[in-house]
Amino acid sequence: MIPEFTFFDNYSGALLITNEEDSPVFVNSAFIRLTGMDLHEVLAAFPKGFSNSGKEVIFQKNGENVIATSTVSEMSFSDKSKGKVYTFTDMSELDELKNRVKETGLIVV
């Protein structure tokens, strides 16, 4: 693991980090749990970069579709190069949370 990314592996959200060419260089354990793909599989799936911010992304996991939304942030590495951090939210988990909130009688917009 790249030392400067150790912090990100402890983050509970699903992350994919890319280099200046937008090719994946790191995925954290939450990303692996969400998608079932490790970094090598991500490199095979997105060899020329991952540009999908703000869109729904469909991953195949155990033969089923996992729908997630993504957001992206620019970042600078310690060696002055740049990259991006993509975060993913599992839409089924978000829908489940909304349903739980509705059951409490609160209004969900």
C-alpha positions in Angstrom: 0.0 0.0 0.0 1.2 3.5 -0.8 2.1 5.0 2.6 0.3 8.3 2.1 -2.9 6.3 1.4 -2.9 4.4 4.7 -5.3 7.0 6.1 -7.8 6.3 3.3 -7.9 2.6 4.0 -9.4 3.3 7.5 -12.1 5.6 6.0 -15.5 4.0 6.1 -16.6 5.3 2.7 -15.7 3.6 -0.6 -12.8 5.4 -2.3 -10.9 5.1 -5.6 -7.8 7.3 -6.0 -6.4 8.0 -9.5 -3.1 9.5 -10.8 -2.7 12.5 -13.2 -3.7 10.3 -16.1 -6.9 9.4 -14.2 -5.8 5.7 -13.9 -6.6 4.0 -10.6 -3.7 3.7 -8.1 -5.6 2.8 -4.9 -8.9 1.5 -3.7 -9.7 1.1 0.0 -11.3 -1.8 1.8 -14.8 -0.2 1.7 -14.5 0.0 -2.1 -13.7 -3.6 -2.2 -16.7 -4.5 0.0 -19.0 -2.4 -2.1 -17.9 -3.6 -5.5 -16.2 -6.9 -4.9 -13.2 -5.6 -7.0 -9.7 -5.2 -5.8 -7.2 -2.7 -7.4 -6.0 -5.2 -10.0 -9.6 -5.8 -11.1 -10.2 -2.0 -11.2 -7.1 -1.5 -13.3 -8.4 -4.1 -15.8 -11.9 -2.6 -15.8 -10.8 1.1 -16.1 -7.3 1.0 -17.6 -7.6 4.4 -19.4 -9.2 6.2 -16.4 -12.3 6.5 -14.4 -14.3 9.6 -15.2 -17.8 9.2 -13.8 -18.3 11.9 -11.2 -21.9 12.7 -10.1 -23.3 9.8 -12.1 -24.8 6.5 -11.2 -22.2 3.7 -11.5 -23.3 0.1 -11.8 -20.9 -2.5 -10.5 -21.4 -6.3 -10.9 -20.9 -8.1 -7.6 -21.7 -11.8 -7.2 -23.9 -11.7 -10.3 -26.0 -8.8 -9.0 -25.9 -5.1 -9.9 -24.7 -2.7 -7.2 -25.8 0.9 -8.0 -23.7 3.7 -6.5 -23.3 7.4 -7.1 -19.9 9.0 -7.3 -18.3 12.3 -6.4 -14.8 13.5 -7.2 -12.2 15.8 -5.6 -8.9 16.9 -7.0 -5.8 16.2 -4.8 -2.1 16.8 -4.8 0.3 14.0 -3.8 3.5 14.5 -1.7 5.6 14.4 -4.8 3.7 17.4 -6.3 1.8 15.3 -8.8 -2.0 15.5 -9.0 -4.8 13.0 -8.9 -8.4 12.5 -8.0 -10.3 10.9 -5.1 -13.6 9.3 -6.1 -16.1 8.5 -3.3 -19.0 6.1 -3.8 -22.3 5.8 -2.1 -24.3 2.6 -2.4 -27.8 3.7 -3.5 -29.5 0.6 -1.9 -28.1 1.6 1.5 -29.2 5.2 1.0 -32.7 4.0 0.1 -32.8 1.8 3.2 -31.8 4.7 5.4 -34.5 6.9 3.9 -37.1 4.2 4.5 -36.0 3.9 8.2 -36.3 7.7 8.6 -39.8 7.7 7.1 -40.8 5.0 9.5 -40.0 7.4 12.4 -42.5 9.9 11.0 -39.9 12.4 9.9 -40.2 14.0 6.4 -37.5 13.0 3.9 -37.1 15.2 0.9 
